[in-house]
Amino acid sequence: MQTQPVHARALAFLNDHAWIGPLLLRLVFGYFWLETGWAKLNNLAFFTERFVEWGIPWPALSATLCAGTEMIGGLLIMLGLATRLTMLPMIFNMLVALAVVVLPGISTLDAFVELDEVLYVAVFVWLLVAGPGRASLDHLIARRAQAPRLAAA
């Protein structure tokens, strides 16, 4: 019996545990957004004033929607629930922040790619395309929904 080389065993181990990466990302990133949204909702008057300064229409409503999107979106990201659907308002939120608040002060590609908001959008797009991974409620729901179909086949 021939044993596999160390690198092959290491790759097999990583492949078997690939679910850890998306889970860790979702937990940390989701908590970040949950906490950020919660903080904004608990200081809504200040946050609304920022929207007034930035010239965002309907500042009170927009600030509330933005903060709520971040808080609820963060929770859903952590749970891996409705992940792909959740990414749409999260991406929209960040694109508005980029366009209205951040980009007017950016003049170089280096400055652009160093923006936190660009990283946030990239992670949101990754979650939209790749989904939440195996360790998620989305995955569990999909497996349960397929189980009756597989049993009937």
KENU-261549 format. One line per field, with one value per atom (N, C-alpha, C, O): residue number from 0; x, y, z. Coordinates in steps of 0.02 Angstrom, whole numbers, plus 50000, padded with zeros to 5 digits. Layout:
# residues N
num <- c(NUM ...)
u <- c(X ...)
v <- c(Y ...)
w <- c(Z ...)
END
This chain:
# residues 153
num <- c(0 0 0 0 1 1 1 1 2 2 2 2 3 3 3 3 4 4 4 4 5 5 5 5 6 6 6 6 7 7 7 7 8 8 8 8 9 9 9 9 10 10 10 10 11 11 11 11 12 12 12 12 13 13 13 13 14 14 14 14 15 15 15 15 16 16 16 16 17 17 17 17 18 18 18 18 19 19 19 19 20 20 20 20 21 21 21 21 22 22 22 22 23 23 23 23 24 24 24 24 25 25 25 25 26 26 26 26 27 27 27 27 28 28 28 28 29 29 29 29 30 30 30 30 31 31 31 31 32 32 32 32 33 33 33 33 34 34 34 34 35 35 35 35 36 36 36 36 37 37 37 37 38 38 38 38 39 39 39 39 40 40 40 40 41 41 41 41 42 42 42 42 43 43 43 43 44 44 44 44 45 45 45 45 46 46 46 46 47 47 47 47 48 48 48 48 49 49 49 49 50 50 50 50 51 51 51 51 52 52 52 52 53 53 53 53 54 54 54 54 55 55 55 55 56 56 56 56 57 57 57 57 58 58 58 58 59 59 59 59 60 60 60 60 61 61 61 61 62 62 62 62 63 63 63 63 64 64 64 64 65 65 65 65 66 66 66 66 67 67 67 67 68 68 68 68 69 69 69 69 70 70 70 70 71 71 71 71 72 72 72 72 73 73 73 73 74 74 74 74 75 75 75 75 76 76 76 76 77 77 77 77 78 78 78 78 79 79 79 79 80 80 80 80 81 81 81 81 82 82 82 82 83 83 83 83 84 84 84 84 85 85 85 85 86 86 86 86 87 87 87 87 88 88 88 88 89 89 89 89 90 90 90 90 91 91 91 91 92 92 92 92 93 93 93 93 94 94 94 94 95 95 95 95 96 96 96 96 97 97 97 97 98 98 98 98 99 99 99 99 100 100 100 100 101 101 101 101 102 102 102 102 103 103 103 103 104 104 104 104 105 105 105 105 106 106 106 106 107 107 107 107 108 108 108 108 109 109 109 109 110 110 110 110 111 111 111 111 112 112 112 112 113 113 113 113 114 114 114 114 115 115 115 115 116 116 116 116 117 117 117 117 118 118 118 118 119 119 119 119 120 120 120 120 121 121 121 121 122 122 122 122 123 123 123 123 124 124 124 124 125 125 125 125 126 126 126 126 127 127 127 127 128 128 128 128 129 129 129 129 130 130 130 130 131 131 131 131 132 132 132 132 133 133 133 133 134 134 134 134 135 135 135 135 136 136 136 136 137 137 137 137 138 138 138 138 139 139 139 139 140 140 140 140 141 141 141 141 142 142 142 142 143 143 143 143 144 144 144 144 145 145 145 145 146 146 146 146 147 147 147 147 148 148 148 148 149 149 149 149 150 150 150 150 151 151 151 151 152 152 152 152)
u <- c(50042 50000 50044 50087 50034 50074 50039 49979 50076 50046 50052 50097 50006 50006 50062 50080 50090 50139 50107 50046 50149 50125 50082 50030 50105 50067 49998 49950 49992 49927 49881 49821 49909 49868 49847 49790 49892 49876 49820 49773 49825 49773 49707 49654 49708 49647 49615 49554 49657 49632 49599 49544 49633 49605 49540 49493 49538 49476 49419 49362 49434 49383 49357 49302 49399 49381 49371 49379 49356 49348 49290 49288 49244 49187 49207 49170 49267 49288 49301 49285 49330 49346 49284 49282 49233 49173 49138 49110 49138 49107 49142 49110 49208 49246 49235 49224 49238 49226 49157 49150 49106 49037 49029 48996 49058 49050 49083 49053 49144 49180 49149 49135 49140 49113 49041 49021 49001 48932 48928 48887 48970 48969 48988 48958 49037 49057 48997 48985 48958 48900 48843 48809 48832 48782 48797 48753 48859 48880 48877 48856 48899 48898 48827 48813 48782 48712 48680 48643 48695 48668 48691 48651 48755 48782 48749 48733 48737 48704 48632 48608 48597 48528 48523 48474 48573 48573 48598 48597 48621 48642 48615 48650 48551 48519 48518 48524 48510 48508 48575 48575 48630 48696 48705 48729 48687 48695 48652 48673 48592 48548 48579 48575 48611 48645 48701 48712 48736 48788 48757 48786 48699 48665 48644 48646 48623 48606 48669 48665 48726 48789 48809 48835 48799 48818 48768 48781 48712 48662 48621 48596 48615 48577 48503 48483 48462 48390 48356 48378 48305 48267 48314 48315 48353 48407 48384 48418 48329 48307 48288 48309 48249 48230 48290 48298 48332 48391 48439 48467 48450 48494 48466 48503 48401 48369 48374 48391 48360 48365 48437 48448 48484 48555 48575 48605 48560 48579 48543 48574 48479 48442 48468 48472 48485 48513 48578 48589 48620 48684 48672 48704 48628 48617 48585 48610 48530 48495 48538 48542 48570 48614 48671 48689 48700 48754 48731 48767 48672 48645 48633 48651 48604 48591 48655 48659 48707 48772 48800 48823 48797 48822 48786 48818 48721 48681 48688 48674 48709 48709 48638 48623 48595 48524 48505 48518 48475 48457 48518 48513 48575 48639 48642 48658 48626 48632 48584 48602 48524 48474 48497 48489 48525 48549 48605 48612 48644 48701 48678 48714 48619 48596 48589 48618 48552 48549 48616 48631 48655 48720 48766 48800 48767 48807 48781 48821 48716 48687 48708 48728 48703 48722 48794 48808 48839 48910 48923 48964 48888 48897 48875 48906 48821 48798 48851 48868 48876 48928 48990 49018 49009 49067 49054 49095 48998 48984 48973 48998 48938 48919 48971 48985 48999 49042 49116 49155 49137 49208 49242 49294 49212 49246 49261 49311 49220 49238 49308 49337 49335 49401 49456 49513 49441 49491 49513 49472 49580 49604 49651 49671 49670 49715 49687 49647 49710 49690 49714 49678 49775 49801 49756 49740 49735 49691 49624 49594 49600 49536 49538 49495 49589 49592 49608 49598 49632 49646 49585 49588 49530 49469 49438 49433 49417 49381 49318 49302 49283 49220 49229 49185 49285 49299 49307 49281 49342 49349 49281 49266 49240 49173 49132 49100 49133 49095 49122 49084 49188 49218 49195 49180 49193 49170 49095 49074 49056 48984 48974 48932 49011 49004 49025 48993 49079 49100 49045 49030 49014 48959 48899 48865 48886 48831 48843 48798 48904 48920 48932 48905 48971 48991 48941 48938 48900 48855 48890 48949 48853 48879 48922 48954 48924 48962 48919 48860 48952 48917 48891 48838 48927 48907 48861 48880 48801 48754 48683 48669 48638 48567 48543 48500 48569 48550 48565 48523 48624 48643 48598 48576 48585 48541 48471 48442 48444 48377 48376 48329 48428 48431 48435 48403 48474 48479 48412 48392 48378 48313 48262 48219 48265 48218 48229 48182 48291 48307 48295 48284 48298 48291 48226 48230 48168 48107 48109 48084 48139 48144 48189 48174 48243 48290 48258 48269 48219 48187 48133 48122 48100 48047 48075 48041 48137 48167 48184 48209)
v <- c(49941 50000 50062 50071 50105 50164 50223 50233 50261 50319 50380 50384 50426 50488 50533 50532 50574 50624 50673 50681 50705 50752 50807 50824 50835 50890 50866 50904 50805 50778 50769 50783 50745 50737 50805 50814 50853 50921 50951 50981 50943 50969 50934 50965 50869 50832 50856 50864 50868 50894 50962 50974 51007 51073 51069 51106 51025 51017 50991 51013 50945 50918 50971 50966 51021 51072 51141 51192 51141 51204 51247 51307 51216 51252 51301 51347 51292 51335 51407 51454 51414 51481 51525 51579 51502 51544 51555 51609 51505 51514 51568 51612 51565 51615 51684 51732 51690 51754 51781 51839 51738 51760 51781 51832 51744 51761 51828 51870 51838 51900 51959 52012 51950 52004 52020 52078 51969 51980 52016 52061 51996 52031 52104 52148 52117 52186 52228 52283 52201 52239 52242 52293 52188 52189 52243 52282 52246 52296 52366 52413 52375 52441 52467 52524 52424 52444 52460 52508 52418 52429 52497 52534 52512 52576 52635 52685 52629 52683 52691 52748 52635 52640 52670 52704 52659 52686 52758 52789 52784 52854 52883 52916 52870 52887 52962 52982 53003 53076 53100 53138 53077 53095 53069 53104 53006 52975 53011 53019 53031 53069 53135 53157 53168 53232 53223 53266 53167 53153 53147 53172 53115 53109 53177 53189 53222 53290 53324 53354 53318 53348 53322 53359 53258 53227 53240 53223 53271 53287 53227 53227 53176 53117 53132 53157 53118 53133 53095 53041 53124 53096 53069 53009 53113 53090 53046 52997 53061 53020 52950 52900 52946 52881 52843 52783 52877 52846 52820 52766 52859 52838 52777 52731 52777 52721 52658 52604 52664 52607 52581 52521 52626 52607 52569 52515 52596 52565 52498 52449 52496 52433 52380 52321 52401 52355 52324 52264 52366 52341 52294 52241 52311 52269 52203 52150 52205 52144 52104 52042 52139 52105 52070 52013 52102 52070 52007 51956 52009 51949 51893 51836 51910 51859 51831 51771 51873 51848 51798 51745 51815 51769 51702 51650 51704 51643 51605 51545 51641 51610 51598 51546 51646 51640 51693 51752 51672 51717 51758 51818 51725 51759 51796 51856 51762 51794 51852 51904 51844 51898 51957 52014 51942 51994 52035 52094 52006 52042 52100 52150 52095 52149 52216 52265 52220 52285 52304 52363 52255 52271 52303 52352 52274 52303 52372 52419 52380 52446 52497 52553 52478 52522 52547 52606 52500 52518 52559 52604 52544 52583 52655 52701 52665 52733 52768 52826 52734 52763 52782 52836 52737 52751 52812 52858 52812 52865 52933 52984 52935 52999 53024 53084 52980 53003 52996 53041 52940 52923 52944 52976 52926 52937 53010 53023 53058 53127 53148 53195 53115 53132 53088 53093 53043 52995 53016 53031 53015 53037 52987 52997 52932 52884 52813 52800 52769 52699 52669 52630 52686 52661 52681 52639 52743 52766 52730 52715 52717 52683 52611 52592 52573 52503 52495 52442 52548 52546 52564 52562 52581 52599 52538 52485 52545 52491 52472 52412 52521 52508 52465 52425 52471 52428 52356 52311 52346 52278 52251 52193 52292 52270 52247 52195 52287 52269 52204 52161 52197 52135 52074 52022 52079 52023 52010 51952 52063 52055 52020 51975 52040 52009 51935 51892 51921 51851 51810 51755 51836 51800 51793 51742 51843 51840 51784 51745 51779 51730 51661 51611 51656 51591 51564 51503 51607 51585 51579 51593 51559 51560 51500 51501 51449 51389 51336 51346 51281 51222 51233 51207 51270 51281 51342 51393 51336 51392 51366 51309 51410 51391 51383 51341 51423 51416 51345 51314 51319 51252 51200 51152 51208 51161 51160 51107 51218 51223 51191 51155 51204 51174 51098 51064 51072 50999 50969 50917 51002 50977 50980 50936 51031 51038 50985 50963 50964 50913 50842 50797 50831 50764 50729 50671 50761 50726 50709 50656 50752 50738 50678 50636 50674 50618 50553 50500 50555 50494 50469 50409 50515 50497 50469 50434 50484 50463 50391 50367)
w <- c(50000 50000 50000 50044 49951 49944 49978 49968 50017 50050 50004 49962 50014 49975 49999 50058 49954 49976 50025 50027 50063 50114 50084 50111 50028 49998 49974 49978 49950 49929 49989 49985 50045 50105 50132 50154 50129 50153 50110 50136 50044 50000 50011 50010 50023 50037 50102 50106 50152 50216 50206 50231 50170 50157 50118 50132 50068 50029 50073 50066 50118 50163 50212 50237 50226 50275 50242 50276 50179 50142 50169 50157 50204 50232 50287 50302 50316 50371 50347 50383 50288 50262 50255 50283 50217 50211 50278 50289 50322 50387 50428 50456 50431 50468 50439 50476 50373 50341 50358 50376 50353 50367 50439 50453 50486 50557 50573 50607 50550 50565 50527 50556 50462 50420 50440 50443 50452 50472 50538 50546 50586 50651 50643 50675 50600 50587 50565 50591 50517 50492 50543 50548 50579 50632 50683 50701 50705 50754 50726 50760 50664 50633 50626 50642 50602 50595 50662 50668 50712 50779 50807 50835 50798 50822 50787 50819 50723 50685 50707 50714 50718 50740 50810 50825 50852 50919 50923 50976 50867 50863 50798 50760 50787 50723 50709 50651 50760 50749 50719 50671 50747 50721 50651 50607 50641 50575 50523 50466 50542 50496 50478 50420 50526 50511 50461 50419 50465 50415 50346 50297 50341 50277 50251 50191 50295 50275 50247 50193 50282 50259 50191 50149 50179 50116 50059 50002 50076 50025 50002 49946 50044 50026 50035 50088 49984 49989 50047 50065 50074 50129 50183 50196 50213 50257 50315 50332 50347 50404 50381 50411 50327 50301 50274 50287 50236 50207 50261 50254 50313 50367 50403 50420 50415 50448 50405 50431 50341 50295 50291 50291 50287 50283 50346 50341 50403 50467 50476 50498 50459 50464 50416 50434 50356 50307 50334 50328 50362 50389 50448 50451 50493 50552 50534 50553 50497 50477 50428 50433 50382 50334 50370 50352 50420 50458 50493 50493 50522 50555 50504 50517 50447 50396 50367 50351 50361 50337 50387 50368 50451 50503 50501 50507 50492 50491 50425 50422 50373 50307 50284 50255 50296 50280 50228 50239 50173 50119 50097 50082 50096 50086 50019 50017 49966 49900 49893 49866 49917 49915 49958 49939 50016 50062 50031 50047 49988 49959 49915 49908 49886 49841 49877 49854 49933 49967 50000 50007 50020 50050 49998 50012 49937 49883 49866 49858 49860 49845 49897 49881 49961 50016 50008 50015 49992 49985 49922 49923 49868 49807 49816 49791 49853 49869 49912 49899 49963 50005 49964 49973 49919 49877 49832 49830 49798 49750 49782 49757 49838 49868 49917 49918 49957 50012 49998 50012 49970 49968 49902 49903 49846 49781 49765 49731 49786 49770 49794 49766 49845 49870 49845 49868 49798 49773 49703 49660 49692 49627 49593 49536 49628 49598 49606 49651 49563 49568 49634 49666 49655 49718 49776 49819 49778 49831 49828 49880 49768 49759 49787 49826 49767 49788 49862 49891 49894 49966 50008 50070 49976 50013 50046 50015 50108 50142 50103 50097 50078 50043 49981 49965 49948 49889 49912 49880 49967 49994 50015 50002 50046 50067 50006 50008 49953 49893 49864 49842 49863 49836 49876 49847 49942 49983 49972 49967 49967 49953 49886 49881 49836 49769 49773 49743 49810 49818 49850 49827 49904 49936 49890 49891 49849 49801 49750 49735 49725 49673 49702 49677 49755 49783 49833 49844 49863 49915 49982 49987 50033 50102 50121 50174 50080 50097 50131 50144 50146 50173 50244 50262 50285 50355 50359 50387 50330 50328 50330 50314 50351 50349 50277 50263 50231 50161 50136 50103 50153 50132 50164 50131 50229 50265 50234 50224 50220 50190 50122 50105 50082 50014 50018 49979 50065 50073 50094 50069 50140 50164 50108 50103 50066 50012 49959 49926 49949 49899 49925 49885 49990 50018 49996 49977 49999 49977 49902 49882 49861 49789 49777 49734 49813 49804 49828 49797 49882 49907 49859 49854 49823 49777 49711 49674 49697 49632 49630 49579)
END
